[in-house]
Amino acid sequence: MNEKQTKIIKALHVKPQVNPEEEVVRRVSFLKNYLKKHPFIKSLVLGISGGQDSTLAGKIAQLAITELREETGDTSYQFIAVRLPYGIQNDEVDALKAIEFIQPDVSLVVNIKTMVDALQSELLEQSNIIVHDYNKGNVKARARMIAQYAVAGERLGIVLGTDHAAENLTGFYTKFGDGAADLLPLFGLNKRQGRQVLAYLGADSSLYLKVPTADLEEDRPMIADETALGVKYEAIDDYLEGREVSEEDRQTIEGWYDITEHKRQLPISMYTKFWKQGKGN
């Protein structure tokens, strides 16, 4: 294991192995403790896609809210799951299956198609700016976060994110889109460990064995994350757990980490250390 790998593992707080039961307790307690310290917050809001990450984060959130109501007697606490399709969701069956597993207190559906298409049309008609497919995918991710914060704003809530170590390492998320959130209950877990926790919680295996996809591009619908990244999650997870990976995989993984460093930073000013070190662009 080289120095850079050690540094990345430390920064992302990944363990070589996890105890699923302990991880559930730790992460549920994290959410409960945050809400107890901020009594004006009464709800947790999360977008549910039907993938592994939102399913796990949603289940942990619902467990936390349920325990908090029982412990405090405050019935105003709630977990709000929001499905956010663009038109017709390609894997809607999985999203519905995730909702059934999570059993959220409130389940909403906000179709972002009208919002995204209106912005695309306005930019073209008023400014002659064409929003191409890849960029439109990022617009979709940001529209979904706008919707979640709108719900949270009306329900005394905060927004949960699904960022985990494998995603954080590669920067495989949209800045100020799905990368925007108030709390990150999955931080420190890699993809493999997330699967282990979901299995422990009794999720249908189809929810965590399905091929991970962001499904943001219309030209390449349901494209696998691993295809877009050029490296398998198994290799990323091995890297994060301190195992040996091939030289090609190591270079790809560390390459993603370097070029996406800006996503792991708060907005940069002229006084930001990250920028002054010459790593920002």
C-alpha positions as CSV (number, residue, x, y, z in Angstrom):
1,M,0.0,0.0,0.0
2,N,1.6,3.3,-1.1
3,E,1.5,6.6,0.8
4,K,-1.2,8.0,-1.3
5,Q,-3.5,5.1,-0.8
6,T,-2.9,5.4,3.0
7,K,-3.8,9.1,2.8
8,I,-7.0,8.5,0.9
9,I,-8.2,5.7,3.2
10,K,-7.6,7.9,6.2
11,A,-9.3,10.9,4.7
12,L,-12.4,8.8,3.8
13,H,-12.5,6.9,7.1
14,V,-12.8,3.5,5.6
15,K,-12.2,0.4,7.7
16,P,-10.7,-2.8,6.3
17,Q,-13.9,-4.6,7.3
18,V,-17.1,-3.7,9.1
19,N,-19.6,-5.3,11.5
20,P,-23.0,-4.5,9.8
21,E,-24.9,-4.4,13.1
22,E,-22.4,-2.0,14.7
23,E,-22.6,0.2,11.6
24,V,-26.3,0.4,11.7
25,V,-26.2,1.4,15.4
26,R,-23.5,4.0,14.8
27,R,-25.2,5.6,11.9
28,V,-28.7,5.6,13.4
29,S,-27.2,7.2,16.6
30,F,-25.4,9.8,14.5
31,L,-28.8,11.0,13.0
32,K,-30.6,10.8,16.3
33,N,-27.9,12.8,18.1
34,Y,-27.9,15.5,15.5
35,L,-31.6,15.9,15.7
36,K,-31.5,16.0,19.5
37,K,-28.9,18.8,19.4
38,H,-31.1,20.7,16.9
39,P,-34.6,20.4,18.3
40,F,-36.1,22.8,15.7
41,I,-35.4,20.1,13.0
42,K,-38.3,17.7,12.8
43,S,-37.8,15.8,9.5
44,L,-35.2,14.0,7.4
45,V,-35.6,14.2,3.7
46,L,-34.0,11.9,1.1
47,G,-34.5,11.2,-2.6
48,I,-35.1,7.5,-3.3
49,S,-33.9,6.2,-6.6
50,G,-34.2,2.5,-6.1
51,G,-30.4,2.0,-6.0
52,Q,-28.3,0.6,-3.2
53,D,-27.2,3.9,-1.7
54,S,-30.5,5.7,-1.3
55,T,-32.2,2.5,-0.1
56,L,-29.6,2.1,2.7
57,A,-29.6,5.7,3.7
58,G,-33.4,5.7,3.7
59,K,-33.7,2.7,5.9
60,I,-31.2,4.1,8.4
61,A,-33.1,7.4,8.4
62,Q,-36.4,5.7,9.1
63,L,-34.9,3.6,11.9
64,A,-33.5,6.7,13.4
65,I,-36.8,8.6,13.3
66,T,-38.7,5.7,14.6
67,E,-36.4,5.3,17.6
68,L,-36.4,9.0,18.2
69,R,-40.2,9.2,18.4
70,E,-40.2,6.2,20.8
71,E,-37.5,7.7,23.0
72,T,-38.8,11.3,23.1
73,G,-42.6,10.8,22.7
74,D,-42.4,13.6,20.1
75,T,-44.6,12.3,17.2
76,S,-43.8,15.3,15.0
77,Y,-40.5,13.6,13.9
78,Q,-40.8,12.1,10.4
79,F,-38.7,10.7,7.6
80,I,-39.8,11.9,4.1
81,A,-38.9,9.8,1.1
82,V,-39.1,11.6,-2.2
83,R,-39.1,9.9,-5.6
84,L,-37.8,12.2,-8.2
85,P,-38.2,10.7,-11.7
86,Y,-37.6,12.6,-14.9
87,G,-40.7,11.6,-16.9
88,I,-40.9,7.8,-16.6
89,Q,-38.2,6.3,-14.5
90,N,-36.4,3.4,-16.2
91,D,-36.1,1.3,-13.0
92,E,-39.3,2.5,-11.3
93,V,-40.0,-1.1,-10.1
94,D,-36.8,-0.9,-8.0
95,A,-37.7,2.5,-6.6
96,L,-41.1,1.2,-5.5
97,K,-39.4,-1.9,-4.0
98,A,-37.1,0.4,-2.1
99,I,-40.0,2.4,-0.7
100,E,-41.7,-0.8,0.4
101,F,-38.5,-1.9,2.2
102,I,-37.9,1.5,3.9
103,Q,-41.5,2.1,4.9
104,P,-41.1,5.9,5.2
105,D,-43.5,8.0,7.3
106,V,-44.2,10.1,4.2
107,S,-43.6,9.1,0.5
108,L,-43.8,11.8,-2.1
109,V,-43.3,11.9,-5.9
110,V,-41.9,15.0,-7.6
111,N,-41.5,14.7,-11.4
112,I,-38.6,17.0,-12.4
113,K,-39.2,16.8,-16.1
114,T,-41.2,20.0,-16.4
115,M,-38.6,22.0,-14.4
116,V,-35.6,20.6,-16.3
117,D,-37.2,20.9,-19.8
118,A,-38.3,24.5,-19.0
119,L,-34.8,25.6,-18.1
120,Q,-33.4,23.9,-21.2
121,S,-36.0,25.6,-23.4
122,E,-35.5,29.0,-21.8
123,L,-31.7,28.9,-22.2
124,L,-32.1,28.0,-25.9
125,E,-34.8,30.5,-26.7
126,Q,-33.5,33.5,-24.7
127,S,-29.7,32.9,-24.8
128,N,-29.1,30.5,-27.7
129,I,-27.4,28.1,-25.3
130,I,-27.8,24.4,-26.0
131,V,-27.8,22.2,-22.9
132,H,-26.3,19.0,-24.2
133,D,-27.1,15.6,-22.8
134,Y,-24.2,15.1,-20.4
135,N,-24.7,18.6,-19.0
136,K,-28.5,18.0,-18.8
137,G,-27.8,15.0,-16.6
138,N,-26.2,17.4,-14.1
139,V,-29.1,19.7,-14.4
140,K,-31.4,16.8,-13.5
141,A,-29.3,16.0,-10.4
142,R,-29.4,19.7,-9.3
143,A,-33.2,19.9,-9.9
144,R,-33.7,16.9,-7.7
145,M,-31.8,18.6,-4.9
146,I,-33.8,21.8,-5.3
147,A,-37.0,19.7,-4.8
148,Q,-35.6,18.0,-1.7
149,Y,-34.6,21.3,-0.1
150,A,-38.0,22.8,-1.0
151,V,-39.7,19.9,0.8
152,A,-37.3,20.2,3.8
153,G,-37.9,23.9,4.0
154,E,-41.6,23.4,4.4
155,R,-41.3,20.5,6.8
156,L,-38.7,21.8,9.3
157,G,-36.3,19.4,7.7
158,I,-32.8,18.8,6.6
159,V,-31.6,16.8,3.5
160,L,-29.7,13.6,3.7
161,G,-27.0,12.7,1.1
162,T,-26.0,9.2,-0.1
163,D,-22.3,10.0,-0.5
164,H,-20.1,7.0,0.5
165,A,-16.4,6.3,0.3
166,A,-16.3,4.8,-3.2
167,E,-18.3,7.6,-4.6
168,N,-16.4,10.2,-2.8
169,L,-13.0,8.9,-3.9
170,T,-14.0,9.0,-7.6
171,G,-16.1,12.2,-7.4
172,F,-18.9,10.3,-9.1
173,Y,-21.6,12.7,-8.2
174,T,-22.9,16.1,-9.4
175,K,-21.4,19.0,-7.5
176,F,-24.3,20.9,-5.8
177,G,-26.6,18.2,-7.1
178,D,-26.6,14.8,-5.4
179,G,-23.3,16.0,-3.8
180,A,-25.3,18.6,-1.8
181,A,-26.7,17.6,1.5
182,D,-26.8,18.4,5.2
183,L,-25.9,15.0,6.7
184,L,-24.1,12.0,5.2
185,P,-25.2,8.8,7.0
186,L,-23.2,6.5,4.7
187,F,-19.9,8.3,4.9
188,G,-17.0,5.9,5.5
189,L,-18.6,2.9,3.9
190,N,-17.5,1.6,0.6
191,K,-19.8,-0.1,-1.9
192,R,-19.2,-3.6,-0.7
193,Q,-19.7,-2.7,3.0
194,G,-23.0,-0.9,2.1
195,R,-24.2,-4.2,0.5
196,Q,-23.3,-6.0,3.7
197,V,-25.3,-3.6,5.8
198,L,-28.3,-3.8,3.5
199,A,-28.2,-7.6,3.6
200,Y,-28.1,-7.5,7.4
201,L,-31.1,-5.2,7.4
202,G,-33.0,-7.8,5.3
203,A,-33.3,-5.9,2.0
204,D,-34.3,-7.8,-1.1
205,S,-31.0,-8.7,-2.8
206,S,-32.1,-7.2,-6.0
207,L,-31.8,-3.7,-4.4
208,Y,-28.1,-4.1,-3.7
209,L,-26.9,-6.6,-6.4
210,K,-28.3,-4.5,-9.3
211,V,-25.8,-2.8,-11.5
212,P,-25.2,0.7,-10.1
213,T,-26.2,3.5,-12.5
214,A,-26.8,7.2,-12.1
215,D,-29.1,7.1,-15.2
216,L,-28.6,10.8,-16.0
217,E,-27.8,10.6,-19.7
218,E,-30.6,10.2,-22.3
219,D,-28.1,9.3,-25.0
220,R,-26.8,6.4,-22.8
221,P,-29.7,5.4,-20.6
222,M,-28.9,3.2,-17.6
223,I,-25.1,3.3,-18.3
224,A,-23.3,1.5,-15.6
225,D,-21.2,3.5,-13.2
226,E,-18.3,1.2,-13.7
227,T,-18.4,1.8,-17.5
228,A,-18.4,5.5,-17.0
229,L,-15.5,5.3,-14.4
230,G,-13.4,2.7,-16.3
231,V,-12.9,0.7,-13.1
232,K,-14.9,-1.9,-11.2
233,Y,-16.3,-1.1,-7.7
234,E,-14.6,-4.3,-6.5
235,A,-11.2,-2.7,-7.3
236,I,-12.3,0.6,-5.7
237,D,-13.4,-1.2,-2.6
238,D,-10.2,-3.3,-2.4
239,Y,-8.2,-0.1,-2.7
240,L,-10.2,1.6,0.1
241,E,-9.7,-1.4,2.3
242,G,-6.0,-1.3,1.9
243,R,-5.7,-4.3,-0.4
244,E,-3.5,-4.6,-3.5
245,V,-5.0,-3.7,-6.8
246,S,-3.6,-3.8,-10.3
247,E,-1.4,-0.9,-11.4
248,E,-3.9,0.1,-14.1
249,D,-6.7,0.2,-11.5
250,R,-4.6,2.1,-9.0
251,Q,-3.7,4.8,-11.6
252,T,-7.4,5.1,-12.7
253,I,-8.6,5.3,-9.1
254,E,-6.0,7.8,-8.0
255,G,-6.5,9.8,-11.2
256,W,-10.2,10.2,-10.4
257,Y,-9.4,11.3,-6.9
258,D,-7.0,14.0,-8.1
259,I,-9.2,15.5,-10.8
260,T,-12.3,15.6,-8.6
261,E,-10.6,17.1,-5.6
262,H,-12.5,20.3,-6.1
263,K,-15.8,18.5,-5.4
264,R,-14.6,17.6,-1.9
265,Q,-14.0,21.3,-1.1
266,L,-16.3,24.1,0.0
267,P,-16.5,27.1,-2.4
268,I,-13.0,28.4,-2.9
269,S,-11.8,31.9,-2.1
270,M,-8.4,33.5,-2.6
271,Y,-7.6,32.5,0.9
272,T,-8.4,28.8,0.6
273,K,-5.4,26.6,1.3
274,F,-6.5,24.0,-1.3
275,W,-6.4,26.7,-4.0
276,K,-3.1,28.3,-2.9
277,Q,-1.5,24.9,-3.1
278,G,-2.2,24.9,-6.9
279,K,-4.6,22.0,-6.9
280,G,-7.7,23.9,-8.0
281,N,-8.9,24.6,-11.5
